[in-house]
Amino acid sequence: MNEGIYDKRWEQKFILPEQRSGLLNRKKHVQKIEKPILDEYQLDEMARVICEAMEFNSVLVIRVYRDGFIEEVTGHVHYIDEVKQRLHVKDLKGDTNFIAYISIVSVIIKE
């Protein structure tokens, strides 16, 4: 039980794989959150930070809402695609991430 089911009521010595996966799926479903709603000021501030980071080639920490969870992507904004409404971000590993505008929760310049 590497991932661990921490609810003592459900821990057993013998548990079927179907029960285990069901309990882990339930735990994951309970931890999901709703997408935060951003106002105009926050959207303008994020746009300003992104433009400033592109100008000075700064590293950004972008928090993205995906499937009920918030993930962080750290890297340089390489390109802004206005047609498809997404950012091309090259992370610190060298991979390219495509991030939709509507999924961005916050943008911070990493120091």
HELIX and SHEET records of a PDB file:
HELIX    1   1 PRO A   17  GLN A   31  1                                  15    
HELIX    2   2 GLU A   40  PHE A   56  1                                  17    
HELIX    3   3 TYR A  101  SER A  103  5                                   3    
SHEET    1   A 5 THR A  96  ALA A 100  0                                        
SHEET    2   A 5 ARG A  86  ASP A  91 -1                                        
SHEET    3   A 5 PHE A  69  ASP A  81 -1                                        
SHEET    4   A 5 LEU A  60  ARG A  66 -1                                        
SHEET    5   A 5 ILE A 104  ILE A 109 -1                                        
END                                                                             
